[in-house]
């Protein structure tokens, strides 16, 4: 790895640490227990682990078990690892495709989220999200402003990967659409020429798996935060919702226990050009970053579902989201729309800590 790339990673980690650690408050310790914490980089984000334990050797085993599981999930479901299970699945041309039980479980959650969010959560747009992620990465690179502007303004035929290209995005959209995914039987799925991505659900799923690992080790009070997807066991955890425009400021504080909290926001991965913000949360209908909201938080028991819903809800207006969750008592939402106005479902009130 070049020194410049290494320094960029270090600076990125420091920045993300500052972003994610602000707003999380400790839960009270029981007698004889200590708070153990560990922070590492997995699944493209900072992973923050906190748990209560009365034995240091046991705590070391817990930490090892947790990050071993996270490494397994990353290596299996990363869209950026050619040897990952997901990449190989995308490359299979035959139908139906027989998949393992874990992947089938994840895809069924994807299917539910697709229907609940009125097609706004769509894991089939892998090529489109890759396009925007490359563009965001390039804009936030160390290249000079002049060099960036020259590349951005290149003609369509010269650089389709690094410019806004409606025609190219239409081509990518033509090769997407969750409605083209068919479940043909137990652990069988069929699709052609799609590139599935689990980026909108895998961090939440990983949080679910981490809590399972903690429980299997006898841990009764813990918090895991994977890029803003949070799951806690035990009561009385104080957690903050970040202000989407004022760094290091909280817009709301929550008191939660034994729930999952997933937040999707336009302030994590983005760049600005000509006064407009371009971020990583893509509206499948337009193939462009959604402009409906700044931040959407979902509270549910299952973090994978909460993650997928917050991603999909981000491309819907507040009224539509609130109408959807009226009939879903197990889902609570908190919305900061594009104008900075705050809305939340009635069942979210019980979590507010004021």
QUIGI-V137049 format. One record per pair of residues at least 12 apart in sequence whose C-alpha atoms are under 10 Angstrom apart, sorted by the first residue. I is the first residue (numbers start at 0). J is the second residue. Records with the same first field share a line. If there is no record, write none. Layout:
# QUIGI-V137049
I=J / J
This chain:
# QUIGI-V137049
3=141
4=140 / 141
7=140 / 141
11=44 / 45
12=39 / 40 / 44 / 45
13=45
15=40 / 44 / 45 / 226 / 267
16=38 / 39 / 44 / 45 / 46 / 47
17=246 / 247
18=45 / 226 / 227 / 241 / 246 / 247 / 248 / 267
19=44 / 45 / 46 / 47 / 224 / 225 / 226 / 227 / 241 / 247
20=38 / 45 / 47 / 224 / 239 / 247
21=238 / 239 / 240 / 241 / 246 / 247 / 248 / 249
22=237 / 238 / 239 / 240 / 241 / 242 / 247 / 248 / 249 / 250 / 251 / 252 / 253
23=222 / 224 / 236 / 237 / 238 / 239 / 240 / 241 / 252 / 253
24=235 / 236 / 237 / 238 / 239 / 252 / 253 / 254
25=49 / 50 / 221 / 222 / 235 / 236 / 237 / 238
26=49 / 50 / 51 / 220 / 221 / 222 / 233 / 234 / 235 / 236 / 237 / 238 / 254 / 255 / 256
27=51 / 220 / 234 / 235 / 236 / 237
28=50 / 51 / 52 / 220
29=51 / 52 / 53 / 220
30=53
31=51 / 52 / 53 / 54
32=50 / 51 / 52 / 53 / 54 / 55
33=50 / 51 / 52 / 53 / 54 / 55 / 58
34=49 / 50 / 51 / 52 / 53 / 58 / 220 / 221
35=48 / 49 / 50 / 51 / 52 / 53 / 54 / 55 / 58 / 59 / 61 / 62 / 221
36=48 / 49 / 50 / 51 / 58 / 62 / 221 / 222 / 223
37=49 / 50 / 62 / 66 / 223
38=62 / 66 / 223 / 224 / 225
39=66 / 225
40=66 / 69 / 70 / 225 / 226
41=66 / 69 / 70 / 72 / 73 / 74 / 202 / 225 / 226
42=69 / 70 / 72 / 73 / 74 / 76 / 77 / 198 / 201 / 202 / 205 / 225 / 226
43=73 / 77 / 79 / 198 / 202 / 225 / 226
44=202 / 224 / 225 / 226 / 227
45=224 / 225 / 226 / 227
46=66 / 69 / 202 / 206 / 223 / 224 / 225 / 226 / 227 / 228 / 229
47=222 / 223 / 224 / 225 / 226 / 227 / 229
48=62 / 65 / 66 / 206 / 209 / 221 / 222 / 223 / 224 / 225 / 229
49=62 / 220 / 221 / 222 / 223 / 224 / 231
50=62 / 213 / 218 / 219 / 220 / 221 / 222 / 223 / 231 / 232 / 233
51=218 / 219 / 220 / 221 / 222 / 233
52=217 / 218 / 219 / 220 / 221
53=218
57=216 / 217 / 218
58=213 / 216 / 218
60=216
61=209 / 212 / 213 / 214 / 215 / 216 / 217 / 218
62=209 / 212 / 213
64=209 / 212 / 213 / 216
65=205 / 206 / 208 / 209 / 210 / 211 / 212 / 213 / 223
66=209 / 212
67=209
68=205 / 208 / 209 / 212
69=202 / 205 / 206 / 208 / 209
70=205
71=205
72=84 / 201 / 202 / 204 / 205 / 208
73=201 / 202 / 205
75=87 / 102
76=102 / 196 / 197 / 198 / 201
77=196 / 197 / 198 / 201
78=125 / 129 / 194 / 195 / 196 / 197 / 198
79=129 / 196
84=98 / 99 / 102
85=102 / 194 / 195 / 196 / 197
86=194 / 195 / 196
88=194 / 195
89=125 / 190 / 191 / 192 / 193 / 194 / 195 / 196
90=191 / 192 / 193 / 194
91=190 / 191 / 192
92=189 / 190 / 191 / 192
93=189 / 190 / 191
94=181 / 183 / 187 / 188 / 189 / 190 / 191
95=181 / 182 / 183 / 184 / 186 / 187 / 188 / 189 / 190 / 191
96=182 / 183 / 186 / 187 / 188 / 189 / 190
97=183 / 184 / 185 / 186 / 187 / 188 / 189
98=185 / 186 / 187 / 188
99=185 / 186 / 187
100=185 / 186 / 187
101=186
102=186
103=182 / 185 / 186 / 187 / 188
104=186
105=197 / 200 / 201 / 204 / 303 / 304
106=122 / 180 / 182 / 186 / 188 / 195 / 197 / 200
107=182
108=200 / 303 / 304 / 307 / 308
109=121 / 122 / 177 / 197 / 199 / 200 / 303 / 304 / 307 / 308
110=122 / 177 / 178 / 180 / 181 / 182 / 307
111=304 / 307 / 308
112=200 / 303 / 304 / 305 / 306 / 307 / 308 / 309 / 310 / 311 / 312
113=177 / 178 / 307 / 308 / 311
114=177 / 311
115=307 / 308 / 311 / 312 / 320 / 323 / 324 / 327
116=307 / 308 / 309 / 310 / 311 / 312 / 313 / 314 / 315 / 319 / 320 / 323 / 324
117=311 / 312 / 314 / 315 / 319 / 320 / 323
118=176 / 177 / 178 / 282 / 283 / 284 / 311 / 312 / 314
119=281 / 282 / 283 / 284 / 307 / 308 / 310 / 311 / 312 / 313 / 314 / 315
120=177 / 199 / 200 / 281 / 282 / 283 / 307 / 308 / 309 / 310 / 311 / 312 / 313 / 314
121=175 / 176 / 177 / 178 / 195 / 196 / 197 / 199 / 281 / 282 / 283 / 284 / 307 / 310 / 311
122=175 / 176 / 177 / 193 / 194 / 195 / 196 / 197 / 198 / 199 / 200 / 283 / 307
123=172 / 174 / 175 / 176 / 177 / 178 / 179 / 180 / 190 / 192 / 193 / 194 / 195 / 196 / 197 / 283
124=171 / 172 / 173 / 174 / 175 / 176 / 177 / 193 / 194 / 195 / 196 / 197 / 281 / 282 / 283 / 286
125=171 / 172 / 174 / 175 / 193 / 194 / 195 / 196 / 197 / 198
126=168 / 171 / 172 / 174 / 175 / 193 / 194 / 195 / 196
127=167 / 168 / 169 / 170 / 171 / 172 / 174 / 175 / 194 / 196 / 281 / 282 / 283 / 286 / 287
128=171 / 196 / 198 / 279 / 280 / 281 / 282 / 283 / 286 / 287 / 288
129=160 / 196 / 279
130=159 / 160 / 161 / 162 / 163 / 167 / 168 / 171 / 279 / 286
131=160 / 161 / 162 / 163 / 269 / 277 / 278 / 279 / 280 / 281 / 286 / 287 / 288
132=268 / 269 / 278 / 279 / 280
133=160 / 161 / 279
134=151 / 160 / 161 / 162 / 163 / 269 / 270 / 277 / 278 / 279
135=161 / 268 / 269 / 270 / 271 / 277 / 278 / 279
136=268 / 269 / 270
137=151 / 161 / 270
138=151 / 161 / 269 / 270 / 271 / 272
139=268 / 269 / 270 / 271
147=161
148=162 / 272
150=162
151=163
155=167
163=287
165=285 / 286 / 287
168=285 / 286 / 287
169=285 / 286
171=193 / 194 / 286
172=193 / 283 / 284 / 285 / 286
173=192 / 193
174=191 / 192 / 193 / 194
175=190 / 191 / 192 / 193 / 194 / 195 / 283
176=190 / 193 / 194 / 195 / 283 / 284
177=190 / 193 / 195 / 283
178=190
179=191 / 192 / 193
180=193 / 195
197=307
198=306 / 307 / 310
199=263 / 280 / 303 / 304 / 306 / 307 / 308 / 309 / 310 / 311
200=228 / 261 / 302 / 303 / 304 / 305 / 306 / 307 / 308 / 309 / 310
201=225 / 228 / 302 / 303 / 304 / 306 / 307
202=224 / 225 / 226 / 227 / 228 / 229 / 261 / 302 / 303 / 306 / 307
203=224 / 225 / 226 / 227 / 228 / 229 / 230 / 259 / 260 / 261 / 301 / 302 / 303 / 304 / 305 / 306 / 307
204=225 / 228 / 301 / 302 / 303 / 304 / 305 / 306 / 307
205=223 / 224 / 225 / 228 / 229 / 230 / 302 / 303
206=222 / 223 / 224 / 225 / 228 / 229 / 230 / 231 / 259 / 301 / 302 / 303 / 306
207=223 / 228 / 229 / 230 / 231 / 259 / 300 / 301 / 302 / 303
208=230 / 302 / 303
209=221 / 222 / 223 / 224 / 230
210=222 / 223 / 230 / 231 / 232
213=232
214=232
218=232 / 233
219=231 / 232 / 233 / 234
220=232 / 233 / 234 / 235 / 236 / 256 / 257
221=233 / 234 / 236 / 256 / 257
222=236 / 256 / 257 / 259
223=259
224=259 / 260 / 261
225=261
226=261 / 262 / 263 / 267
227=240 / 241 / 260 / 261 / 262 / 263 / 264 / 267 / 296 / 306
228=259 / 260 / 261 / 262 / 263 / 296 / 297 / 302 / 303 / 305 / 306 / 309
229=258 / 259 / 260 / 261 / 262 / 298 / 302 / 305 / 306
230=255 / 256 / 257 / 258 / 259 / 260 / 261 / 298 / 299 / 300 / 301 / 302
231=255 / 256 / 257 / 258 / 259 / 260 / 300 / 302
232=255 / 256 / 257 / 258 / 259
233=255 / 256 / 257 / 258
234=254 / 255 / 256 / 257 / 258
235=253 / 254 / 255 / 256 / 257
236=253 / 254 / 255 / 256 / 257
237=252 / 253 / 254 / 255 / 256 / 350 / 351 / 352
238=251 / 252 / 253 / 254 / 255 / 260 / 350 / 351 / 352
239=251 / 252 / 253 / 254 / 351 / 352
240=252 / 253 / 260 / 262 / 294 / 295 / 296 / 333
241=262 / 264 / 266 / 294
242=264 / 266 / 293 / 294 / 335 / 339
243=264 / 265 / 266 / 267 / 293 / 294 / 335 / 339
244=265 / 266 / 293 / 339
245=266
246=266
250=335 / 341
251=333 / 351 / 352 / 353
252=350 / 351 / 352 / 353
253=347 / 348 / 349 / 350 / 351 / 352 / 353
254=349 / 350 / 351 / 352 / 353
255=298 / 349 / 350 / 351 / 352
256=350
257=299 / 300
258=298 / 299 / 300 / 301 / 302
259=297 / 298 / 299 / 300 / 301 / 302 / 303 / 304 / 305 / 306
260=296 / 297 / 298 / 299 / 300 / 301 / 302 / 303 / 305 / 306 / 309 / 331 / 332
261=295 / 296 / 297 / 298 / 299 / 301 / 302 / 303 / 304 / 305 / 306 / 307 / 308 / 309 / 310 / 332
262=294 / 295 / 296 / 297 / 298 / 305 / 306 / 307 / 308 / 309 / 310 / 313 / 332 / 333 / 334
263=279 / 280 / 292 / 293 / 294 / 295 / 296 / 297 / 306 / 307 / 308 / 309 / 310 / 311 / 312 / 313 / 334
264=278 / 279 / 280 / 292 / 293 / 294 / 295 / 296 / 309 / 310 / 313 / 335
265=277 / 278 / 279 / 280 / 288 / 289 / 290 / 292 / 293 / 294 / 295 / 313 / 337
266=278 / 279 / 293 / 294
267=279 / 280
268=280
269=288
275=290
276=288 / 289 / 290
277=289 / 290
278=290
280=310 / 311 / 313 / 314
281=310 / 311 / 313 / 314
282=310 / 311 / 312 / 313 / 314 / 315
283=311 / 314
284=314
288=313 / 314
289=313 / 314 / 315 / 337
290=313 / 314 / 315 / 316 / 336 / 337 / 338
291=312 / 313 / 314 / 315 / 316 / 317 / 335 / 336 / 337 / 338
292=312 / 313 / 314 / 315 / 316 / 317 / 334 / 335 / 336 / 337 / 338 / 339 / 340
293=313 / 334 / 335 / 336 / 337 / 338 / 339 / 340
294=309 / 310 / 312 / 313 / 333 / 334 / 335 / 336 / 337 / 339 / 341
295=308 / 309 / 310 / 311 / 312 / 313 / 314 / 315 / 317 / 320 / 332 / 333 / 334 / 335 / 336 / 341 / 342 / 343
296=308 / 309 / 310 / 312 / 313 / 331 / 332 / 333 / 334 / 335 / 343
297=309 / 310 / 312 / 330 / 331 / 332 / 333 / 334 / 343 / 347
298=329 / 330 / 331 / 332 / 333 / 346 / 347 / 350
299=328 / 329 / 330 / 331 / 332
300=329 / 330
301=329 / 330
304=330
305=330 / 331 / 332
308=320 / 330 / 332
309=332 / 333 / 334
312=332 / 334
313=334 / 335 / 336
315=336
316=334 / 336 / 337
317=332 / 333 / 334 / 335 / 336 / 337 / 340 / 341 / 342 / 343 / 344
318=334 / 342 / 343
320=332 / 333 / 334 / 342 / 343 / 344
321=333 / 334 / 342 / 343 / 344 / 345
322=344
324=344 / 345 / 346
325=344 / 345 / 346
327=346
328=344 / 345 / 346
329=346
330=344 / 346 / 347
331=343 / 344 / 345 / 346 / 347 / 348 / 349 / 350
332=344 / 345 / 346 / 347 / 348
333=345 / 347 / 348
